Amino acid sequence: MAEAKGHRDVARAELEANYHDSPKARAKVVEEKADAAYRVAKEKCDDLSGNAKDVCVADAKAQHEKSKAMATEQRKVSEARSDARADSRDAEYKAAKERCDTYAGDAKDRCVADAKARYGK
């Protein structure tokens, strides 16, 4: 049952990630995979007893925490890259707009319109 629920939750997260396509949505997929693996590992640990069970649960928890930390790191890196691309695009737009100042009249208007179209402004 834990595996089936894990597959369901991961599939749902993947659908959301495909729909939204954001760093947060992609990180959610990794977190759901980590949660599903943790639930399955805990169920497998229930078959054991004593110290072996404690070690099994501790290992599962450690792997779960590591996976969640990696998902958070991945999300932050993706967001930073996205922000850097946006900043770069803004700087390029400003430079293109400045180059348009060398023109006058209709030529300047066309130049600015081209710059806006090129940089999505």
Beta strands, then each sheet from edge to edge (+ up, - down):
end
